[in-house]
């Protein structure tokens, strides 16, 4: 009913009672949010949205997806992103918009069909915008979850300097393609930054080694060799050794060690560090 009597009446109601409706709307939303967002912030957000909504309605359009409501959708997207980052649920976010219907309802007289048509049209419009809000919220949550997953991936693949010329890459958990790329990038960058020629990849924390995991390890070793560095794989437990043999996985000339200490000792020797045992103790020089 774009441009109809209902739209005209709706614009009239929102214009004449704008200040009171806006204040009532802000009060309702502030209460629903339980004080987790300041009253002034809520009033600012909803004030901008109210103004944009009224401007769009003055064009005579009631199409929530139309060009006239572009600014309204932009403000709702911003509101949804803000609520998602603040930890609100999709329902709490959408109710901030749906409560505008409750604000408008008391000012309708119901004495003629114009008010009824205006309210029905407005209800449909707000419902459409509410669904848009939920979609915008969901997209933001997915982006946040993806970003957090990337951050966890970064944290779960540290590269540490074990000795001059030797870096270590302790792996914990499953090694998949995405994580292999992160490991490879961080290790290669660490080789450049530290000028190291030896890298120890410790898989003590990797629960199981299958053909896919082995291929990922081999790619990492090859990448390091292209940078002029040699890799030693440590953490080869008896169970993993049996699995590797049973699968027929060939590590070729890649050095493997049972423990990180053994791998570090090998890497140090390869770097030219010699060991002595004065008084029965072990040391490096």
Secondary structure, 3 states (H helix, E strand, C coil): CCCCHHHHHHHHHHHHCHHHHHHHHHHHHHHHCCCCCCHHHHHHHHHHHHHHHHHHHCCCCCCCCCHHHHHHHHHHHHHHHHHHHCCCCHHHHHHHHHHHHHHHHCCCCCCCHHHHHHHHHHHHHHHHHHHHHHHHHHHHHHHHHHHHHHHHHHHCCCCEEEECCEEEEEEECCCCHHHHHHHHHHHHHHHHHHCCCEEEEEEEECCCCCHHHHHHHHHHHHHHHHCCCEEEEECCCHHHHHHHHHHCCCCCCCEEECCHHHHHHHHHHHCCCCEECHHHCCEEC
